[in-house]
Amino acid sequence: MEHLAFSRVFSPSSLVRGIGLLVLCVYQPCLGHAQIAIEEEVPPATIELKGDDLSLDQKKLFIYHYLLADIAWRRGNINIAADSMAQAANVSGELQIVTKAYSYALQAERGDVALQMAELASSLDRNSLQSKAMLLRAYIVLEQPDAVYKILITMLTQPDANADLVIRYVAEALGNLPDPGKWLSVIQQVVAYIPARATAHLAHGFVAYKSGDFEQAEAALLEALVLDPGWEEAAIYRLSWWSDNDNRESTVFFGEEFLFSHPDRGRFRFMFAQLLYEWGIDNRALYHFSELVNREPGNQDAILRSGLILFKDGSYELAKEMFERLLALNSNSDQSRLYLAYIAKHQGYYRIAIDWLLGISAERYYFEAQLEVGRVLAEQGQIDDALGHLANIVPDSLGQQVRIYLTEEYLLRHDNRIEQALDLLNAALIDIPDDPDLLYARGLILAQMGLLADHERDMRRLMLVEPNNAHAYNALGYTLADKSIRLDEALALIMRADELKPNDPFILDSLGWVYYRMKRYDLAIYNLRRAFDLREDPEIAAHLGEALWAQGLVKEARSIWRKGQSYDGGTDNLVLGDTIERLDP
């Protein structure tokens, strides 16, 4: 999850941007017209030297060092550039040249030269806020925490300083250094200096978190929320940090509690709802997205995500309302058109689905829309028209060509043209040799055709091409188990798949099935129950019911089979149907 305020990445070589921006943010009311002096190019033609103060020899020396620095910089020799520009700055005494030399020194990570230039700038204008920022940056590069703290406090006590912005941007810079732990003492001292300022505690938490000290970060963040209980940004940080540490139960509790007390915190609600959605807690995610839509009727992101969850849940009419609402707000939302097409197809309105798909022009969704046109034509029984349409799609990449092949293979296989599907994949693998998705698809067809040796050849090849492809191990292991051959080898393959992809319902189904074939019924039922709880799948229901039946748990087996038949495609599932007919005709 992205951190908000402290989102820029700083390093010693890039601090020039960050702290320069800090000075502008803190001390200038209008950023739109601000120029960061330390980043400006200073062409030789625009330099105004103090002619009365420099001798002719000094002017010549200045020009020599300036041009040498400029040439070295352009050629990538930044150390010579930094040294030479510093020489030019020392000769000229001009702040423009000093800041340019300082910038070069930071880019070269030459803290010594940067400090010299910062001190020179300070001597030229002792009250300059820019020179204090330059000193701060130099001390950070030189890793001198005490000096950084001293300068930071000086900046915080300036009459017109925005202390919160100073703290936030410096904390971001320190937190994103290679070893933020070195700088914790600085922020801790700042907290001790201004203990009643919530931003100081948030900054402390940020640097502690970046240092890997979650306990200290959490304590600092809690203190910030005690000082400002409804502070949305601090709450977002807490949500982010806990989710990063996979502390789901506490994260959900905190999110619900915070929104109960502060229901108008829209950014927090959106991030919390998105997190719930990612974790599969769809009912609560939908509640919070819907609440956000009610509070902010024009919030397109919340409308979109509400629609996506409703579509996933099969609530097509409600999802349709959301996508139509989004289209009314944004006529360019081709993602809405795509999902409206999906809904129309699910409802059997094929002509409407194709109309939606043909209205999609955005590059991001155009290719998927063209594939979907083929699928819609196939669902109407127009298989040859669908294949013709797919053949006319011009792919932009090998990846798109693979997807076309796989869509064609899917349509052929589901039309029981198995041999034609195999011929297609054979040709595809000549066109794109060793493509993992094509190898896997062909391997499944070969298993379906009973060509075990060829199936094993493709899966072994896939294991060589992608050694960590869990599906390859699972497919071969399941095929062996289903044939009741080489069961020890099948178990080893499936256990390897489980190591690579833990808690995958299909791998757990295979694991339970191989144990069933080995007559290890307790382990079979245990793993099949896990698979069944994770995935509503008719074939998993068939396997679990059969294992229960073998243990004499007839009533429960029938209950599981009935559930399997209620799932999408359950009544037409051949494995489930054959199992029931064989065991309980």
C-alpha positions in Angstrom: 0.0 0.0 0.0 1.4 3.4 -1.0 2.3 5.7 1.9 0.9 9.1 1.3 2.7 12.2 2.7 6.1 10.6 2.8 6.0 9.2 -0.7 9.1 10.6 -2.4 12.3 8.7 -2.4 15.4 10.5 -1.2 19.0 9.6 -1.3 22.2 11.6 -0.7 22.4 12.3 -4.4 18.8 13.5 -4.7 18.4 15.5 -1.5 18.8 18.7 -3.6 15.3 18.3 -4.9 13.6 17.3 -1.7 15.0 19.9 0.6 14.8 22.6 -2.1 11.1 21.7 -2.3 10.9 21.8 1.4 12.2 25.4 1.6 9.7 26.5 -1.0 6.8 24.7 0.6 7.6 26.1 4.0 8.5 29.7 3.3 6.8 30.6 0.0 3.0 30.9 -0.1 2.8 30.3 -3.9 4.5 27.3 -5.3 3.1 27.7 -8.8 5.6 30.4 -9.7 8.5 29.3 -7.6 11.9 28.5 -9.0 14.2 26.2 -7.1 17.5 28.1 -7.3 19.7 25.2 -6.5 18.3 23.4 -9.6 18.6 26.2 -12.1 21.0 26.1 -14.9 23.4 29.0 -15.0 24.8 29.5 -18.5 28.1 31.4 -18.6 26.5 34.2 -20.7 24.1 35.1 -17.9 26.6 35.2 -15.0 27.1 38.7 -13.7 30.5 38.9 -11.9 31.3 41.8 -9.6 33.8 43.4 -12.0 35.0 45.9 -9.4 35.8 43.1 -6.9 37.6 40.7 -9.2 40.9 41.2 -11.0 41.4 40.2 -14.6 43.4 37.1 -13.4 40.6 36.2 -11.1 38.0 36.5 -13.9 40.2 34.3 -16.1 40.5 31.8 -13.3 36.8 31.8 -12.8 36.0 31.2 -16.4 38.6 28.4 -16.6 37.1 26.5 -13.6 33.5 27.2 -14.7 34.0 25.9 -18.2 36.1 22.9 -16.9 33.2 22.0 -14.5 30.6 22.4 -17.3 32.5 20.2 -19.7 33.3 17.6 -17.0 29.6 17.5 -16.0 28.4 17.0 -19.6 30.9 14.1 -19.9 29.8 12.5 -16.7 32.8 13.2 -14.6 30.9 14.6 -11.7 33.7 14.6 -9.2 35.9 16.9 -11.3 32.7 19.0 -12.1 32.0 19.4 -8.3 35.6 20.4 -7.5 35.9 22.8 -10.4 32.6 24.5 -9.8 33.5 24.9 -6.2 36.7 26.6 -7.3 34.7 28.9 -9.5 32.3 29.7 -6.6 35.2 30.5 -4.3 36.7 32.8 -6.8 33.4 34.6 -7.8 31.7 34.8 -4.4 28.4 34.7 -6.4 25.5 32.9 -4.7 24.3 31.6 -8.1 27.6 29.8 -8.6 27.8 28.7 -5.0 24.4 26.9 -5.3 25.4 25.4 -8.6 28.6 24.0 -7.1 26.6 22.8 -4.1 24.2 20.9 -6.4 27.1 19.3 -8.3 28.6 18.2 -4.9 25.4 16.6 -3.8 25.1 14.7 -7.1 28.6 13.5 -6.7 27.9 12.6 -3.0 30.8 14.8 -2.0 29.6 15.9 1.4 32.8 17.8 2.2 32.4 20.0 -0.9 28.7 20.5 -0.3 29.4 21.6 3.3 32.0 24.1 2.1 29.5 25.6 -0.4 26.7 25.6 2.2 29.0 27.5 4.7 30.0 29.9 1.9 26.4 30.5 1.0 25.6 31.2 4.7 28.5 33.7 4.9 27.2 35.5 1.9 23.7 35.8 3.4 23.5 34.8 7.0 19.7 35.1 7.2 19.0 33.1 4.1 16.6 30.3 4.6 18.1 28.6 1.6 21.5 28.5 3.1 20.1 26.8 6.2 18.5 24.2 4.0 21.8 23.7 2.2 23.6 23.2 5.5 20.9 20.7 6.6 21.4 18.7 3.4 25.2 18.7 3.7 25.1 17.4 7.2 22.8 14.6 6.2 25.2 13.6 3.5 28.0 13.7 5.9 25.9 11.7 8.4 26.2 14.1 11.3 22.9 13.8 13.2 23.7 16.3 15.9 24.4 19.0 13.4 21.2 18.1 11.5 19.2 18.4 14.6 20.7 21.8 15.4 20.0 23.2 12.0 16.5 21.7 12.0 15.6 23.4 15.2 16.9 26.7 13.8 14.6 26.2 10.8 11.6 25.3 13.1 12.0 28.5 15.1 12.0 30.9 12.1 9.1 33.3 12.5 7.4 32.4 9.3 8.2 28.7 9.3 5.5 26.1 8.7 6.8 23.6 11.4 4.6 20.7 10.2 5.9 20.8 6.7 9.5 21.1 7.9 9.1 18.0 10.1 7.3 16.0 7.4 9.7 16.6 4.6 12.8 16.2 6.7 11.4 12.9 8.1 10.7 11.7 4.6 14.3 12.5 3.6 15.7 10.7 6.6 13.3 7.8 6.4 14.3 7.0 2.9 18.1 7.1 3.4 19.9 3.7 3.2 20.0 3.3 7.0 17.2 5.3 8.5 18.0 3.9 12.0 21.0 6.2 12.2 18.6 9.1 12.2 16.0 8.0 14.7 17.7 10.0 17.4 17.2 13.2 15.5 13.4 12.7 15.2 13.3 11.6 18.8 14.9 14.8 19.9 12.4 16.8 17.8 9.6 15.0 19.5 11.1 15.9 22.9 11.4 19.5 21.7 7.8 19.8 20.6 5.9 16.9 22.3 2.4 18.4 21.8 2.7 18.5 18.0 1.1 15.4 16.4 3.1 15.8 13.2 6.3 15.2 15.2 5.0 11.9 16.5 3.9 10.8 13.0 7.4 11.7 11.7 8.9 9.7 14.5 6.7 6.8 13.5 7.6 7.0 9.9 11.4 7.0 10.5 11.0 4.2 13.0 8.9 2.1 10.6 11.4 2.6 7.8 14.1 1.5 10.3 12.2 -1.8 10.8 11.2 -0.9 14.4 7.4 -1.6 14.1 6.8 -1.5 17.9 8.4 2.0 18.2 6.5 3.1 15.0 3.2 1.9 16.4 3.7 3.7 19.8 4.6 7.0 18.0 1.5 6.7 15.7 -0.8 6.0 18.6 0.5 9.1 20.3 -0.2 11.1 17.2 -3.8 9.8 17.2 -4.2 10.6 20.9 -3.2 14.2 20.2 -5.4 14.4 17.1 -8.0 11.5 17.3 -9.6 12.1 13.9 -6.4 12.7 11.9 -7.1 10.9 8.7 -3.5 10.8 7.5 -2.2 9.2 10.7 -5.0 6.7 10.5 -4.1 5.8 6.9 -0.5 5.2 8.0 -1.7 2.9 10.7 -3.8 1.0 8.3 -1.0 0.8 5.8 1.7 -0.4 8.3 -0.6 -3.1 9.8 -1.6 -4.4 6.4 2.1 -4.5 5.4 2.7 -6.7 8.4 -0.3 -8.9 7.6 -2.0 -8.0 10.9 -5.5 -8.5 9.4 -7.6 -9.0 12.4 -6.3 -5.8 14.2 -6.4 -3.9 10.9 -10.1 -4.7 10.3 -11.0 -3.9 13.9 -9.1 -0.5 13.8 -10.6 0.4 10.4 -14.2 -0.3 11.5 -13.7 1.5 14.8 -12.1 4.6 13.2 -14.9 4.9 10.7 -17.6 4.5 13.3 -16.1 7.5 15.1 -15.2 9.5 12.0 -17.6 8.4 9.2 -16.7 11.4 7.0 -13.1 10.3 6.4 -13.4 9.5 2.7 -9.8 8.7 1.8 -9.5 6.4 4.8 -12.8 4.7 3.9 -11.7 4.1 0.4 -8.3 2.6 1.3 -9.9 0.5 4.0 -12.5 -0.8 1.6 -9.9 -1.6 -1.0 -7.9 -3.5 1.6 -11.0 -5.5 2.6 -11.6 -6.3 -1.1 -8.0 -7.5 -1.6 -8.4 -9.8 1.4 -11.6 -11.2 0.1 -13.9 -9.7 2.7 -16.3 -8.6 0.0 -19.4 -7.9 2.1 -17.7 -5.3 4.2 -15.8 -3.9 1.3 -19.0 -3.4 -0.6 -20.6 -1.8 2.5 -17.8 0.8 2.7 -17.7 1.5 -1.1 -21.5 1.9 -1.1 -21.3 4.2 1.9 -18.7 6.2 0.1 -20.9 6.4 -3.0 -23.8 7.7 -0.8 -21.6 10.3 0.7 -19.8 11.2 -2.5 -22.1 10.5 -5.4 -19.4 11.6 -7.9 -16.7 9.3 -6.6 -16.0 7.2 -9.7 -13.5 4.9 -8.1 -16.0 3.9 -5.4 -18.8 3.4 -8.0 -16.4 1.2 -10.1 -15.4 -1.0 -7.2 -18.9 -1.4 -6.0 -19.8 -2.6 -9.5 -16.9 -5.0 -9.6 -17.9 -6.6 -6.2 -21.5 -6.9 -7.2 -20.5 -8.5 -10.5 -18.3 -10.9 -8.8 -21.1 -11.8 -6.4 -23.5 -12.4 -9.3 -25.7 -9.5 -8.4 -25.9 -8.5 -12.1 -28.7 -6.0 -12.0 -27.2 -4.0 -9.1 -23.8 -4.2 -10.9 -25.4 -3.0 -14.1 -26.8 0.1 -12.2 -23.3 0.9 -11.0 -21.6 0.6 -14.4 -24.4 2.6 -16.1 -24.0 5.3 -13.4 -20.3 5.4 -14.0 -20.8 5.8 -17.7 -23.2 8.7 -17.1 -20.4 10.4 -15.1 -17.6 9.4 -17.5 -18.6 8.6 -21.1 -15.1 7.4 -21.8 -15.3 4.5 -19.2 -14.7 1.6 -21.5 -14.2 -0.6 -18.5 -17.9 0.0 -17.7 -18.8 -1.0 -21.3 -16.8 -4.2 -20.9 -18.5 -5.2 -17.7 -21.9 -4.2 -19.1 -21.1 -6.6 -22.0 -20.2 -9.4 -19.5 -23.5 -8.8 -17.7 -25.5 -8.9 -20.9 -23.8 -12.1 -21.9 -24.6 -13.7 -18.5 -28.2 -12.7 -18.9 -28.4 -14.1 -22.5 -28.7 -10.7 -24.2 -26.1 -11.4 -26.8 -26.9 -8.7 -29.2 -26.7 -6.1 -26.5 -23.4 -7.6 -25.3 -21.8 -7.3 -28.7 -23.1 -3.7 -29.1 -21.3 -2.8 -25.8 -18.2 -4.5 -27.0 -18.1 -2.8 -30.4 -18.3 0.5 -28.6 -15.0 0.0 -26.9 -12.0 1.9 -28.4 -9.6 2.5 -25.5 -6.4 0.6 -26.1 -6.4 -0.9 -22.6 -9.7 -2.7 -23.2 -9.9 -3.1 -26.9 -8.1 -6.4 -27.2 -10.1 -8.0 -24.4 -13.3 -6.7 -26.0 -12.4 -8.4 -29.3 -11.8 -11.7 -27.5 -15.1 -11.4 -25.7 -16.9 -10.8 -29.1 -15.6 -14.3 -30.1 -16.9 -15.8 -26.8 -20.3 -14.2 -27.2 -20.6 -15.5 -30.7 -19.6 -19.0 -29.5 -22.3 -18.9 -26.7 -24.9 -18.3 -29.4 -23.7 -21.5 -31.2 -21.9 -19.6 -33.9 -18.5 -21.3 -33.3 -17.2 -20.9 -36.8 -18.0 -17.2 -36.9 -16.3 -16.9 -33.5 -13.2 -18.6 -34.7 -13.2 -16.5 -37.8 -13.5 -13.3 -35.7 -10.6 -14.4 -33.5 -8.4 -15.3 -36.5 -8.9 -11.7 -37.8 -7.6 -10.0 -34.6 -4.2 -8.5 -35.1 -2.1 -9.0 -31.9 0.3 -6.3 -30.7 2.5 -8.8 -28.9 3.4 -12.5 -28.5 1.3 -12.4 -25.3 -1.8 -11.3 -27.1 -1.1 -14.0 -29.8 -1.0 -16.6 -27.0 -4.3 -15.4 -25.6 -5.9 -15.7 -29.1 -4.6 -19.2 -29.4 -5.9 -20.1 -25.9 -9.3 -18.6 -26.6 -9.6 -20.5 -29.8 -8.6 -23.7 -28.0 -11.1 -23.1 -25.3 -14.0 -22.7 -27.8 -13.0 -25.8 -29.7 -12.6 -27.9 -26.6 -16.0 -26.8 -25.2 -17.5 -27.7 -28.6 -16.1 -31.2 -28.2 -13.6 -30.6 -31.1 -10.8 -32.1 -29.1 -8.6 -33.2 -31.9 -9.0 -29.9 -33.7 -8.0 -28.1 -30.4 -4.9 -30.3 -30.2 -4.0 -29.5 -33.8 -4.3 -25.8 -33.0 -2.0 -26.1 -30.0 0.5 -28.1 -31.9 0.7 -25.4 -34.6 0.7 -22.7 -31.9 3.8 -24.3 -30.2 5.6 -24.4 -33.5 4.8 -20.7 -33.8 5.8 -19.9 -30.2 7.9 -22.8 -28.9 7.9 -23.6 -25.2 5.4 -21.0 -24.3 4.3 -22.1 -20.7 0.6 -21.4 -21.2 0.4 -23.2 -24.5 2.4 -26.2 -23.1 0.0 -26.4 -20.1 -3.1 -26.2 -22.3 -1.8 -28.9 -24.6 -0.9 -31.1 -21.7 -4.4 -30.9 -20.3 -5.9 -31.8 -23.6 -3.5 -34.8 -23.9 -4.6 -36.0 -20.5 -8.3 -35.6 -21.5 -7.5 -37.7 -24.6 -5.8 -40.4 -22.4 -2.4 -39.8 -24.0 -0.6 -40.1 -20.7 3.0 -40.3 -22.1 2.5 -37.1 -24.2 0.8 -35.4 -21.3 3.8 -36.2 -19.0 6.2 -35.0 -21.8 4.5 -31.6 -21.9 4.3 -31.2 -18.1 8.0 -32.3 -17.6 9.0 -29.8 -20.3 7.0 -27.1 -18.6 8.8 -27.9 -15.3 12.1 -27.3 -17.1 10.9 -24.0 -18.7 9.4 -22.8 -15.4 10.8 -24.8 -12.5 8.4 -23.1 -10.0 5.2 -23.6 -12.0 3.0 -25.2 -9.4 0.3 -26.0 -11.9 2.6 -28.3 -13.9 3.4 -30.4 -10.8 -0.2 -30.5 -9.8 -1.5 -31.4 -13.3 0.9 -34.4 -13.7 0.4 -35.5 -10.1 -3.4 -35.4 -10.4 -3.3 -37.3 -13.7 -1.3 -40.0 -12.1 -3.5 -40.1 -9.1 -6.7 -40.2 -11.1 -5.3 -43.2 -13.1 -4.3 -44.8 -9.7 -0.7 -45.3 -11.0 2.7 -44.3 -9.5 0.9 -43.0 -6.5 4.0 -42.2 -4.4 5.4 -40.2 -7.3 2.0 -38.5 -7.7 2.0 -37.5 -4.0 5.5 -36.1 -4.3 4.5 -34.0 -7.3 1.4 -32.6 -5.7 3.2 -31.8 -2.4 5.8 -29.9 -4.4 2.9 -27.9 -6.0 1.5 -27.3 -2.5 4.9 -25.9 -1.4 5.0 -23.6 -4.4 1.4 -22.4 -4.0 0.0 -23.1 -0.5 -3.7 -23.1 0.1 -4.7 -23.3 -3.6 -8.0 -25.1 -3.6 -7.3 -27.1 -6.8 -3.9 -28.3 -5.5 -5.6 -29.2 -2.2 -8.2 -31.1 -4.2 -5.4 -33.0 -5.9 -3.7 -33.7 -2.6 -6.9 -35.1 -1.1 -7.6 -37.1 -4.2 -4.2 -38.8 -4.2 -4.6 -39.7 -0.5 -8.0 -41.1 -1.4 -6.5 -43.3 -4.1 -3.9 -44.4 -1.5 -6.8 -45.3 0.9 -5.5 -42.8 3.4 -9.1 -41.5 4.0 -8.5 -39.3 7.0 -5.9 -37.2 5.1 -8.1 -37.3 2.0 -11.1 -35.9 3.7 -9.0 -33.3 5.6 -7.5 -31.8 2.5 -10.7 -32.1 0.4 -12.6 -30.2 3.1 -10.0 -27.5 3.0 -10.4 -27.3 -0.8 -14.2 -27.3 -0.6 -14.2 -24.4 2.0 -12.0 -22.3 -0.3 -13.7 -22.9 -3.6 -17.3 -23.6 -4.7 -16.4 -26.2 -7.4 -18.5 -29.2 -8.5 -15.5 -31.4 -9.1 -14.2 -30.8 -5.6 -17.6 -31.6 -4.3 -17.6 -34.8 -6.2 -14.2 -35.8 -4.7 -15.1 -34.9 -1.2 -18.4 -36.7 -1.4 -16.7 -39.9 -2.7 -14.2 -39.8 0.2 -16.9 -39.4 2.7 -18.9 -42.2 1.1 -15.9 -44.5 1.4 -15.9 -43.8 5.2 -19.6 -44.6 5.5 -20.6 -40.9 5.9 -23.4 -41.3 3.3 -25.7 -38.5 4.5 -22.9 -36.0 4.5 -21.7 -37.2 1.1 -25.1 -36.6 -0.4 -25.3 -33.2 1.2 -22.0 -32.2 -0.4 -23.1 -33.5 -3.8 -26.3 -31.5 -3.6 -24.3 -28.4 -2.8 -22.0 -29.1 -5.8 -25.0 -29.4 -8.1 -26.2 -26.0 -6.9 -22.9 -24.3 -8.0 -22.4 -22.6 -11.3 -22.2 -25.4 -13.9 -22.8 -28.1 -11.3 -25.7 -29.8 -13.0 -23.7 -30.3 -16.2 -20.4 -31.3 -14.5 -19.5 -34.7 -15.9 -17.2 -35.7 -12.9 -19.9 -34.9 -10.3 -22.7 -36.5 -12.4 -20.6 -39.7 -13.0 -19.7 -39.9 -9.3 -23.3 -39.7 -8.1 -24.5 -42.2 -10.8 -21.7 -44.7 -9.9 -22.1 -44.5 -6.1 -25.7 -43.5 -5.5 -27.8 -44.2 -8.6 
